[in-house]
Amino acid sequence: MSSMHDVERDSEKVESDEVDATTPDAITHLTPQDEAHLAKRVLFKTDTRILPILSLLFLCSFLDRTNVGNAKIIGLESDLGISNLQYNQGLAVFYATYIASELPSNLILKSLTPTIWLPLLTAIWGIITMCLGFVHNFASFFAVRALLGLAEGGLLPGIVLYLSGMYTRREMAVRIGVFYTAASLSGAFGGLLARGLSAIGPRGGLEGWRWIFIIEGLITVVAASVAYLLLPTSIATASYLTPEEKEFALRRLQGHTQSAGSDRFNPVLEREERFKWSEVRRGIFNLQVWLSATAYFSILSGLYSFGLFLPTIINDLHITSSANETQLWSVIPYAVATPITVLVALLSDRLNLRGTLMLATLPVSIAGYAAIANVASANARFAMTCLMAIGMYASVPCVLVWNSNNSAGHYKRATTSALQLAVANCGGFVATFVYPSNEGPLYHKGHTIILWLLVYAWFAILANVLWCSKINKDKKSGKYAQYEGSGDDRDPRFKMVL
């Protein structure tokens, strides 16, 4: 334990030394062209070293969360002797423990450092996923799913918090979009992988669906090892940057260069910030977080049900001849959604808009759910699954980064990021129960529930855009003058992103 504290002290000393070096005179020799070139170099190095690793972790997270949907259609329920209700209960307990772990995990992350905490969580849930391949009854299935949720819950809020200390506010959405496409890719890749892994069994006394959990869990453990070895603790200690690049990167995060906005929070002050319950309360009693969180809850109700039940929905359309062919067809909606998600994220950063873009993307899913709930043609309903995926996945990077963009102060941002995800992930409870097997093949009730949740999300996002716009007007008129120099999001210079 003492050695860990020594490492943390050494890391803090390095960061302090780097910060001391970032005096205004240190980079005054740079022309605007030199600065632009250096900014591109720093971003390229950071993107290529961090985003692939985070995408891999998030891919593993979604695979290990939703592979149970692939296992379900090839024998999990019958082999364990569990009912459809018990299966749904096993899904629900995952989300209960997942939600419970999000805020505590984010508060721990700063003291333990992201490079230790995130890989540790990943390794633990990878091992737990492997254990799912050896369950034999409802009790063991229920218990292992509960432990899986407890381990996985800290990853996404931790990644958002980690990235907010590596990039400026106007660079976040596209980075979130890139790694979040791993979620849509996990649906495509997961279907292909499940098709291949299920073919292993029965072997070694294990059915094919068990091999899905065992091999995917093993892949996750390997991914955790890669993350531990390669992820930097912060931009100030990133080994892939030269001293000049570190100095410049830190100044960009502080808004002291032309390539970054002046309304950025100060990462130096945030590293020195001490825990205060008042900052946690400031995060909890924040209208923005509740509007975006409930909207995200509605979106995730659709996303999680989509991930869990898409193979079942396609199977019930009777457009495939076997469960294995269904796994392959389930790849298509995710493959369509992936490039559009990245495109919307790029546009979001270019325009510096979050909620405003969601007002355009959410209606795509709303149209898809409205149609699939009310048309009889199997081919038309399958086409609607593509619209459902596009609108929901394209909305996620915007809503996921929005609270982080509009929160300054480490512990307030840690609270709002985790609280938003805790509320949003309650959508998992909705997802597990809206598509009971006796509602097939049309699933009219389930599709209608998600449809109206997405309609609510649209209005909640609109309300949040208007609220953020009001705050900006109030700051401009001097109503926040008392917070000038506070260094957090109440500062009049800190402009809310719409």
PENORLIN-V445570 format. One record per pair of residues at least 4 apart in sequence whose C-alpha atoms are under 8 Angstrom apart, sorted by the first residue. I is the first residue (numbers start at 0). GAP is how many residues later the second one is. D is the distance in whole Angstrom. If there is no record, write none. Layout:
BEGIN
I:GAP:D ; I:GAP:D
END
This chain:
BEGIN
0:4:7 ; 1:4:6 ; 2:4:6 ; 3:4:6 ; 4:4:6 ; 5:4:6 ; 6:4:6 ; 7:4:6 ; 8:4:6 ; 9:4:6 ; 10:4:6 ; 10:226:7 ; 11:4:6 ; 12:4:6 ; 13:4:6 ; 13:222:7 ; 13:223:7 ; 14:4:6 ; 14:221:5 ; 14:222:6 ; 15:4:6 ; 16:4:6 ; 17:4:7 ; 17:218:6 ; 17:228:7 ; 17:229:6 ; 18:217:8 ; 18:228:7 ; 18:231:7 ; 18:249:7 ; 20:5:7 ; 20:226:7 ; 21:4:6 ; 21:225:5 ; 21:226:8 ; 21:228:7 ; 21:229:7 ; 22:4:8 ; 23:4:7 ; 26:221:7 ; 29:4:5 ; 29:5:6 ; 30:4:6 ; 31:4:6 ; 31:226:8 ; 32:4:6 ; 33:4:6 ; 34:4:6 ; 34:222:8 ; 34:223:8 ; 34:224:7 ; 35:4:6 ; 35:223:7 ; 36:4:6 ; 37:4:6 ; 37:207:7 ; 37:210:8 ; 38:4:6 ; 38:209:8 ; 38:210:8 ; 38:220:7 ; 39:4:6 ; 40:4:6 ; 41:4:6 ; 41:199:7 ; 41:203:6 ; 41:207:7 ; 42:4:6 ; 43:4:6 ; 44:4:6 ; 44:195:7 ; 44:196:8 ; 45:4:6 ; 45:5:8 ; 46:4:5 ; 46:5:8 ; 46:128:8 ; 47:4:7 ; 48:4:7 ; 48:181:8 ; 48:182:7 ; 49:4:6 ; 49:181:6 ; 49:182:8 ; 50:4:6 ; 50:124:7 ; 50:127:7 ; 50:128:6 ; 51:4:6 ; 51:127:7 ; 52:4:6 ; 52:170:8 ; 52:173:8 ; 52:174:6 ; 52:178:8 ; 53:4:6 ; 53:105:7 ; 53:125:6 ; 53:173:8 ; 54:4:6 ; 54:123:7 ; 54:124:4 ; 54:125:7 ; 54:126:8 ; 54:127:6 ; 55:4:6 ; 55:126:7 ; 55:167:7 ; 56:4:6 ; 56:65:7 ; 56:163:7 ; 56:166:6 ; 56:167:7 ; 56:170:8 ; 57:4:6 ; 57:97:8 ; 57:98:8 ; 57:121:7 ; 57:122:7 ; 57:124:6 ; 57:125:7 ; 58:4:6 ; 58:123:5 ; 58:124:6 ; 58:126:7 ; 58:127:6 ; 59:4:6 ; 59:126:8 ; 59:156:8 ; 59:159:8 ; 59:160:6 ; 59:163:8 ; 60:4:6 ; 60:61:8 ; 60:91:7 ; 61:4:6 ; 61:121:6 ; 61:124:6 ; 62:4:5 ; 62:123:6 ; 62:124:8 ; 62:127:6 ; 62:153:7 ; 63:4:8 ; 63:62:8 ; 63:65:6 ; 63:149:7 ; 63:152:7 ; 63:153:7 ; 65:4:7 ; 65:241:6 ; 65:242:6 ; 66:4:6 ; 66:123:7 ; 66:127:8 ; 66:145:7 ; 66:146:7 ; 66:241:8 ; 67:4:6 ; 67:240:7 ; 68:4:7 ; 68:238:7 ; 68:239:5 ; 68:240:6 ; 68:242:7 ; 68:243:8 ; 69:4:7 ; 69:121:7 ; 69:124:7 ; 69:139:8 ; 69:238:8 ; 69:241:7 ; 69:257:7 ; 70:4:7 ; 70:5:6 ; 70:123:8 ; 70:138:5 ; 70:139:8 ; 70:141:7 ; 71:4:5 ; 71:5:6 ; 72:238:7 ; 72:239:7 ; 72:250:7 ; 73:134:8 ; 73:135:6 ; 73:249:7 ; 74:4:6 ; 74:134:7 ; 75:4:6 ; 75:133:7 ; 76:4:6 ; 76:5:5 ; 76:6:7 ; 76:7:7 ; 76:10:7 ; 77:4:7 ; 78:57:8 ; 79:55:8 ; 79:56:5 ; 79:57:5 ; 79:58:7 ; 80:56:7 ; 80:57:8 ; 81:4:6 ; 81:5:7 ; 81:55:7 ; 81:56:6 ; 82:4:6 ; 83:4:6 ; 83:352:7 ; 83:353:7 ; 84:4:6 ; 85:4:6 ; 85:52:7 ; 86:4:7 ; 87:4:6 ; 87:344:5 ; 87:345:6 ; 88:4:6 ; 88:53:7 ; 88:343:8 ; 89:4:7 ; 89:51:7 ; 89:52:5 ; 89:55:6 ; 89:56:8 ; 90:4:7 ; 90:54:7 ; 90:337:8 ; 90:338:8 ; 90:341:6 ; 91:4:6 ; 91:336:7 ; 91:337:5 ; 91:340:6 ; 92:4:6 ; 92:49:7 ; 92:52:7 ; 92:53:5 ; 92:56:8 ; 93:4:6 ; 93:51:5 ; 93:52:5 ; 93:53:7 ; 93:54:7 ; 93:55:4 ; 93:56:8 ; 94:4:6 ; 94:51:8 ; 94:54:6 ; 94:330:7 ; 94:331:7 ; 94:333:6 ; 94:334:7 ; 95:4:6 ; 95:50:8 ; 95:53:7 ; 95:330:8 ; 95:333:8 ; 96:4:6 ; 96:49:6 ; 96:50:7 ; 96:52:5 ; 96:53:5 ; 96:56:7 ; 97:4:7 ; 97:50:8 ; 97:51:4 ; 97:52:5 ; 97:53:7 ; 97:54:6 ; 97:55:4 ; 97:56:8 ; 97:327:8 ; 98:50:8 ; 98:51:8 ; 98:54:6 ; 98:322:8 ; 98:323:5 ; 98:324:8 ; 98:326:6 ; 98:327:7 ; 99:4:8 ; 99:50:7 ; 99:53:8 ; 99:322:7 ; 100:4:6 ; 100:49:6 ; 100:50:8 ; 100:52:5 ; 100:53:6 ; 101:4:6 ; 101:51:5 ; 101:52:5 ; 101:55:7 ; 101:316:6 ; 101:317:8 ; 101:319:7 ; 101:320:6 ; 102:4:6 ; 102:51:8 ; 102:311:8 ; 102:312:7 ; 102:315:5 ; 102:316:6 ; 102:319:7 ; 103:4:6 ; 104:4:6 ; 104:48:8 ; 104:49:5 ; 104:53:7 ; 105:4:8 ; 105:48:7 ; 105:51:7 ; 105:52:6 ; 105:55:8 ; 105:308:6 ; 105:309:7 ; 105:312:7 ; 106:304:7 ; 106:307:7 ; 106:308:8 ; 107:4:6 ; 108:4:5 ; 108:5:6 ; 108:8:6 ; 108:49:7 ; 109:4:7 ; 111:4:7 ; 111:5:6 ; 112:4:6 ; 112:120:6 ; 113:4:6 ; 113:44:7 ; 113:48:7 ; 113:119:6 ; 114:4:7 ; 114:112:7 ; 114:113:6 ; 114:116:6 ; 114:117:6 ; 114:118:6 ; 115:4:6 ; 115:112:6 ; 116:4:6 ; 117:4:6 ; 117:36:8 ; 117:37:6 ; 117:40:7 ; 117:41:8 ; 118:4:6 ; 118:105:5 ; 118:106:7 ; 118:108:6 ; 118:109:5 ; 119:4:6 ; 119:104:7 ; 120:4:6 ; 120:30:6 ; 120:31:7 ; 120:33:7 ; 120:34:7 ; 121:4:6 ; 121:29:7 ; 121:30:7 ; 121:33:8 ; 121:98:7 ; 121:99:7 ; 121:101:8 ; 121:102:5 ; 122:4:6 ; 122:97:7 ; 122:98:5 ; 122:99:8 ; 122:100:8 ; 122:101:5 ; 122:102:8 ; 123:4:6 ; 123:27:6 ; 123:97:8 ; 124:4:6 ; 124:22:8 ; 124:23:6 ; 124:26:5 ; 124:27:6 ; 124:92:8 ; 124:95:8 ; 125:4:6 ; 125:90:8 ; 125:91:4 ; 125:92:6 ; 125:93:8 ; 125:94:5 ; 125:95:5 ; 126:4:7 ; 126:90:6 ; 126:91:7 ; 126:94:7 ; 127:4:7 ; 127:16:7 ; 127:19:7 ; 127:20:6 ; 127:89:7 ; 128:4:7 ; 128:15:8 ; 128:19:7 ; 128:84:6 ; 128:85:7 ; 128:87:8 ; 128:88:5 ; 129:4:8 ; 129:83:5 ; 129:84:4 ; 129:85:7 ; 129:86:7 ; 129:87:5 ; 129:88:7 ; 130:4:7 ; 130:13:7 ; 130:82:8 ; 130:83:7 ; 131:9:7 ; 131:12:6 ; 131:13:8 ; 131:78:7 ; 131:81:6 ; 131:82:7 ; 132:76:8 ; 132:77:4 ; 132:78:6 ; 132:79:8 ; 132:80:5 ; 132:81:5 ; 133:76:7 ; 134:5:6 ; 134:6:6 ; 135:4:7 ; 135:5:7 ; 136:4:6 ; 137:4:6 ; 138:4:6 ; 139:4:6 ; 140:4:6 ; 141:4:6 ; 142:4:6 ; 143:4:6 ; 144:4:6 ; 145:4:6 ; 146:4:6 ; 147:4:6 ; 148:4:6 ; 152:4:8 ; 153:4:6 ; 154:4:6 ; 155:4:6 ; 156:4:6 ; 156:257:8 ; 156:260:6 ; 156:261:5 ; 156:264:7 ; 157:4:6 ; 158:4:6 ; 159:4:6 ; 159:16:8 ; 159:240:8 ; 159:241:7 ; 159:244:8 ; 159:257:7 ; 160:4:7 ; 160:243:8 ; 160:252:7 ; 160:253:6 ; 160:256:7 ; 161:4:7 ; 162:4:6 ; 162:9:7 ; 163:4:7 ; 163:5:7 ; 163:8:7 ; 163:240:7 ; 163:241:8 ; 164:69:7 ; 164:70:8 ; 164:88:8 ; 164:102:7 ; 165:68:7 ; 165:69:6 ; 165:87:8 ; 166:4:6 ; 166:5:6 ; 166:86:7 ; 167:4:7 ; 167:84:7 ; 167:85:6 ; 167:92:7 ; 167:93:8 ; 167:96:7 ; 168:95:7 ; 168:236:6 ; 169:90:8 ; 169:91:8 ; 169:179:5 ; 169:180:8 ; 169:182:6 ; 170:4:7 ; 170:178:6 ; 171:4:6 ; 171:177:7 ; 171:229:7 ; 172:4:6 ; 172:172:5 ; 172:173:7 ; 172:175:6 ; 172:176:6 ; 172:224:6 ; 172:225:6 ; 172:228:6 ; 173:4:6 ; 173:168:7 ; 173:171:4 ; 173:172:5 ; 173:174:7 ; 173:175:6 ; 173:223:7 ; 174:4:6 ; 174:170:8 ; 175:4:6 ; 175:169:8 ; 175:221:5 ; 175:224:8 ; 175:225:7 ; 176:4:6 ; 176:164:6 ; 176:165:5 ; 176:168:5 ; 176:169:8 ; 176:219:8 ; 176:220:5 ; 177:4:7 ; 177:164:6 ; 177:167:8 ; 178:4:8 ; 179:4:7 ; 179:216:8 ; 179:217:7 ; 180:4:6 ; 180:157:6 ; 180:160:7 ; 180:161:7 ; 180:212:8 ; 181:4:6 ; 182:4:7 ; 183:4:7 ; 183:150:5 ; 183:151:7 ; 183:153:7 ; 183:154:6 ; 183:209:7 ; 184:4:6 ; 184:5:8 ; 184:149:6 ; 184:150:7 ; 184:153:7 ; 185:4:5 ; 185:5:8 ; 186:4:6 ; 186:120:7 ; 186:143:7 ; 186:144:6 ; 186:147:6 ; 187:4:7 ; 187:142:7 ; 187:143:4 ; 187:144:7 ; 187:145:8 ; 187:146:6 ; 187:147:6 ; 188:4:6 ; 188:142:7 ; 189:4:6 ; 190:4:6 ; 190:136:5 ; 190:137:6 ; 190:139:6 ; 190:140:6 ; 191:4:6 ; 191:135:7 ; 191:136:6 ; 191:139:7 ; 192:4:6 ; 192:19:8 ; 193:4:6 ; 193:18:6 ; 193:133:7 ; 194:4:7 ; 194:129:6 ; 194:132:6 ; 194:133:7 ; 195:4:7 ; 196:4:8 ; 196:11:7 ; 196:12:8 ; 196:14:6 ; 196:15:5 ; 196:18:8 ; 197:9:8 ; 197:10:4 ; 197:11:5 ; 197:12:8 ; 197:13:6 ; 197:14:6 ; 198:9:6 ; 199:8:6 ; 199:11:7 ; 200:5:6 ; 200:6:5 ; 200:7:4 ; 200:8:8 ; 200:9:8 ; 200:10:7 ; 201:4:5 ; 201:5:4 ; 201:6:5 ; 202:4:7 ; 202:5:8 ; 205:4:6 ; 205:5:7 ; 206:4:7 ; 207:4:7 ; 208:4:7 ; 209:4:6 ; 210:4:6 ; 211:4:6 ; 212:4:6 ; 213:4:6 ; 214:4:6 ; 215:4:6 ; 216:4:6 ; 217:4:6 ; 218:4:6 ; 219:4:6 ; 220:4:7 ; 221:4:6 ; 222:4:6 ; 223:4:6 ; 224:4:6 ; 225:4:6 ; 226:4:5 ; 231:5:7 ; 231:6:5 ; 231:7:7 ; 232:4:6 ; 232:5:7 ; 233:4:6 ; 234:11:7 ; 234:14:7 ; 234:15:7 ; 235:10:6 ; 235:11:8 ; 235:13:8 ; 235:14:7 ; 236:9:8 ; 237:8:8 ; 240:4:6 ; 240:5:6 ; 241:4:6 ; 242:4:6 ; 243:4:6 ; 244:4:6 ; 245:4:6 ; 246:4:6 ; 247:4:6 ; 248:4:6 ; 249:4:6 ; 249:17:8 ; 250:4:6 ; 250:5:5 ; 250:6:6 ; 251:4:6 ; 251:5:5 ; 251:7:7 ; 251:8:6 ; 252:7:7 ; 252:11:7 ; 252:12:8 ; 252:13:7 ; 252:14:7 ; 253:8:8 ; 253:10:6 ; 253:11:7 ; 253:12:5 ; 253:13:7 ; 253:14:8 ; 254:5:5 ; 254:6:5 ; 254:7:5 ; 254:8:7 ; 254:9:6 ; 254:11:8 ; 255:4:7 ; 255:6:7 ; 256:4:8 ; 259:4:8 ; 261:231:8 ; 262:230:6 ; 262:231:5 ; 262:232:6 ; 263:230:7 ; 264:143:6 ; 264:144:7 ; 264:222:7 ; 264:223:6 ; 264:224:8 ; 264:229:8 ; 265:4:6 ; 265:221:7 ; 266:4:6 ; 267:4:7 ; 268:4:6 ; 268:218:8 ; 269:139:6 ; 269:140:5 ; 270:139:8 ; 272:136:8 ; 272:137:7 ; 274:4:8 ; 274:136:7 ; 275:4:7 ; 275:135:8 ; 276:4:6 ; 277:4:6 ; 278:4:6 ; 278:130:8 ; 278:132:6 ; 278:133:5 ; 279:4:6 ; 279:131:6 ; 279:132:6 ; 279:135:6 ; 280:4:6 ; 281:4:6 ; 281:130:6 ; 282:6:8 ; 282:129:5 ; 282:130:7 ; 282:132:6 ; 282:133:5 ; 283:5:8 ; 283:131:7 ; 283:132:7 ; 283:135:7 ; 285:4:7 ; 286:4:6 ; 287:4:6 ; 287:115:7 ; 287:176:6 ; 287:179:8 ; 287:180:8 ; 288:4:6 ; 288:114:6 ; 288:127:6 ; 288:130:8 ; 288:131:6 ; 289:4:6 ; 289:130:7 ; 290:4:6 ; 290:169:6 ; 290:170:7 ; 290:172:7 ; 290:173:6 ; 291:4:6 ; 291:107:7 ; 291:110:8 ; 291:111:8 ; 291:128:7 ; 291:168:7 ; 291:169:6 ; 291:172:7 ; 292:4:6 ; 292:126:8 ; 292:127:4 ; 292:128:7 ; 292:130:6 ; 292:131:5 ; 293:4:6 ; 293:126:8 ; 293:129:7 ; 293:130:6 ; 293:163:7 ; 293:166:8 ; 294:4:6 ; 294:129:8 ; 294:159:8 ; 294:161:7 ; 294:162:4 ; 294:163:7 ; 294:165:6 ; 294:166:7 ; 295:4:6 ; 295:100:8 ; 295:103:7 ; 295:104:8 ; 295:124:8 ; 295:125:8 ; 295:128:5 ; 295:161:7 ; 296:4:6 ; 296:126:6 ; 296:127:4 ; 296:128:6 ; 296:129:6 ; 296:130:5 ; 297:4:7 ; 297:126:7 ; 297:129:6 ; 297:152:7 ; 297:155:5 ; 297:156:6 ; 297:158:7 ; 297:159:6 ; 298:4:6 ; 298:93:6 ; 298:97:8 ; 298:128:8 ; 298:154:7 ; 298:155:6 ; 298:158:7 ; 299:4:6 ; 299:124:6 ; 299:125:7 ; 299:127:5 ; 299:128:7 ; 300:4:6 ; 300:124:8 ; 300:125:8 ; 300:126:4 ; 300:127:6 ; 300:128:8 ; 300:129:6 ; 300:130:5 ; 300:149:7 ; 300:152:8 ; 301:4:6 ; 301:90:8 ; 301:125:8 ; 301:129:7 ; 301:148:6 ; 301:152:8 ; 302:4:6 ; 302:86:8 ; 302:89:7 ; 302:90:8 ; 303:4:6 ; 303:123:7 ; 303:124:6 ; 303:127:6 ; 304:4:6 ; 304:5:8 ; 304:123:8 ; 304:125:8 ; 304:126:4 ; 304:127:7 ; 304:129:8 ; 304:130:8 ; 305:4:5 ; 305:83:8 ; 307:123:8 ; 307:124:8 ; 308:4:6 ; 308:126:7 ; 309:4:6 ; 309:20:7 ; 310:4:6 ; 310:15:6 ; 310:16:6 ; 310:19:6 ; 311:4:6 ; 312:4:6 ; 312:127:8 ; 312:128:7 ; 313:4:7 ; 313:5:7 ; 313:6:8 ; 313:12:6 ; 313:15:8 ; 313:16:7 ; 313:68:7 ; 314:4:7 ; 314:5:7 ; 314:8:7 ; 314:11:6 ; 315:124:7 ; 315:125:5 ; 316:61:5 ; 316:65:8 ; 316:124:6 ; 317:60:8 ; 318:59:7 ; 318:60:8 ; 319:5:6 ; 319:6:6 ; 320:4:7 ; 320:5:8 ; 321:4:6 ; 322:4:6 ; 323:4:7 ; 324:4:6 ; 325:4:6 ; 326:4:7 ; 327:4:8 ; 329:4:8 ; 330:4:6 ; 331:4:6 ; 331:54:8 ; 332:4:6 ; 332:52:6 ; 332:53:4 ; 332:54:8 ; 332:56:6 ; 332:57:8 ; 333:4:6 ; 333:52:7 ; 333:55:7 ; 334:4:8 ; 335:4:7 ; 335:50:7 ; 335:53:8 ; 335:54:7 ; 336:4:6 ; 336:49:7 ; 336:52:6 ; 336:53:4 ; 336:56:7 ; 336:57:7 ; 337:4:7 ; 337:52:8 ; 337:55:8 ; 338:4:6 ; 339:4:6 ; 339:50:7 ; 339:54:6 ; 340:4:6 ; 340:49:7 ; 340:52:6 ; 340:53:4 ; 340:54:8 ; 340:56:8 ; 341:4:6 ; 341:52:8 ; 342:4:6 ; 343:4:6 ; 343:13:8 ; 343:50:6 ; 344:4:6 ; 344:49:7 ; 344:52:6 ; 344:53:7 ; 345:4:6 ; 346:4:6 ; 347:4:6 ; 347:5:5 ; 347:6:6 ; 347:9:7 ; 347:50:7 ; 348:4:7 ; 351:145:7 ; 351:146:8 ; 352:4:6 ; 352:144:6 ; 352:145:5 ; 353:4:7 ; 353:44:5 ; 353:45:7 ; 353:47:8 ; 353:48:6 ; 353:143:7 ; 353:144:6 ; 354:4:6 ; 354:43:7 ; 354:44:7 ; 354:47:8 ; 354:106:6 ; 354:107:7 ; 354:109:8 ; 354:110:6 ; 354:143:6 ; 355:4:7 ; 355:105:8 ; 355:106:8 ; 355:109:7 ; 355:142:6 ; 356:4:6 ; 356:38:8 ; 356:41:8 ; 357:4:6 ; 357:37:5 ; 357:40:7 ; 357:41:8 ; 357:100:8 ; 357:103:7 ; 358:4:7 ; 358:99:6 ; 358:102:7 ; 358:103:7 ; 359:4:8 ; 360:4:7 ; 360:29:8 ; 360:30:5 ; 360:31:8 ; 360:33:7 ; 360:34:6 ; 361:4:6 ; 361:29:5 ; 361:30:6 ; 361:33:7 ; 361:92:7 ; 361:96:7 ; 362:4:6 ; 362:28:7 ; 362:95:8 ; 363:4:6 ; 363:23:6 ; 363:24:7 ; 363:26:7 ; 363:27:5 ; 364:4:6 ; 364:22:6 ; 364:23:4 ; 364:24:7 ; 364:25:7 ; 364:26:4 ; 364:27:6 ; 364:89:8 ; 365:4:6 ; 365:22:7 ; 365:25:8 ; 365:85:6 ; 365:88:6 ; 365:89:7 ; 366:4:6 ; 366:20:8 ; 366:21:8 ; 367:4:6 ; 367:16:5 ; 367:17:7 ; 367:18:8 ; 367:19:5 ; 367:20:5 ; 368:4:6 ; 368:15:7 ; 368:19:6 ; 368:78:6 ; 368:79:7 ; 368:81:7 ; 368:82:5 ; 369:4:7 ; 369:77:8 ; 369:78:7 ; 369:81:6 ; 370:4:6 ; 370:10:7 ; 370:13:7 ; 371:8:8 ; 371:9:5 ; 371:12:6 ; 371:13:8 ; 371:72:8 ; 371:75:7 ; 372:69:7 ; 372:70:7 ; 372:71:5 ; 372:72:8 ; 372:74:5 ; 372:75:6 ; 373:70:7 ; 374:5:7 ; 374:6:7 ; 375:4:8 ; 375:5:7 ; 375:66:8 ; 376:4:6 ; 377:4:6 ; 378:4:6 ; 379:4:6 ; 380:4:7 ; 381:4:7 ; 382:4:7 ; 383:4:6 ; 384:4:6 ; 385:4:6 ; 386:4:6 ; 387:4:6 ; 388:4:6 ; 389:4:6 ; 390:4:6 ; 391:4:7 ; 392:4:8 ; 393:4:8 ; 394:4:6 ; 395:4:6 ; 396:4:6 ; 397:4:6 ; 398:4:8 ; 399:4:8 ; 400:4:6 ; 401:4:6 ; 401:95:7 ; 402:4:6 ; 402:10:8 ; 402:13:7 ; 402:14:6 ; 402:17:8 ; 403:4:8 ; 403:9:6 ; 403:12:7 ; 403:13:6 ; 404:91:8 ; 404:92:7 ; 405:83:7 ; 405:89:8 ; 405:90:6 ; 405:91:6 ; 406:5:7 ; 406:6:5 ; 406:9:8 ; 406:81:7 ; 406:82:6 ; 407:4:7 ; 407:5:6 ; 407:79:8 ; 407:80:5 ; 407:81:5 ; 408:4:6 ; 408:78:7 ; 408:79:5 ; 408:80:7 ; 409:4:6 ; 410:4:6 ; 411:4:6 ; 412:4:6 ; 413:4:6 ; 414:4:6 ; 415:4:6 ; 416:4:6 ; 417:4:6 ; 418:4:6 ; 419:4:6 ; 420:4:6 ; 421:4:7 ; 422:4:8 ; 425:4:7 ; 426:4:6 ; 427:4:6 ; 428:4:7 ; 429:4:6 ; 430:4:8 ; 433:11:7 ; 433:12:5 ; 433:15:8 ; 434:4:7 ; 434:5:8 ; 434:8:6 ; 434:10:8 ; 434:11:5 ; 435:4:8 ; 438:4:5 ; 438:5:7 ; 438:6:7 ; 442:4:6 ; 443:4:6 ; 444:4:6 ; 445:4:6 ; 446:4:6 ; 447:4:6 ; 448:4:6 ; 449:4:6 ; 450:4:6 ; 451:4:6 ; 452:4:6 ; 453:4:6 ; 454:4:7 ; 455:4:6 ; 456:4:6 ; 457:4:6 ; 458:4:6 ; 459:4:6 ; 460:4:6 ; 461:4:6 ; 462:4:6 ; 463:4:6 ; 464:4:6 ; 464:33:5 ; 465:4:6 ; 466:4:6 ; 467:4:6 ; 467:28:6 ; 467:29:7 ; 467:30:6 ; 468:4:6 ; 468:27:7 ; 468:29:7 ; 469:4:6 ; 470:4:6 ; 470:25:7 ; 471:4:6 ; 471:23:6 ; 471:24:6 ; 472:4:6 ; 473:4:6 ; 473:5:5 ; 473:6:7 ; 474:4:6 ; 474:5:5 ; 474:6:7 ; 474:17:5 ; 474:18:8 ; 475:16:7 ; 477:14:8 ; 479:4:7 ; 479:10:7 ; 479:11:7 ; 479:12:6 ; 480:10:8 ; 480:11:6 ; 482:7:6 ; 482:8:5 ; 482:9:7 ; 483:6:8 ; 483:7:5 ; 483:8:6 ; 483:9:8 ; 484:6:6 ; 485:4:7 ; 485:5:6 ; 486:4:6 ; 487:6:8 ; 488:5:6 ; 488:6:8 ; 489:4:7
END
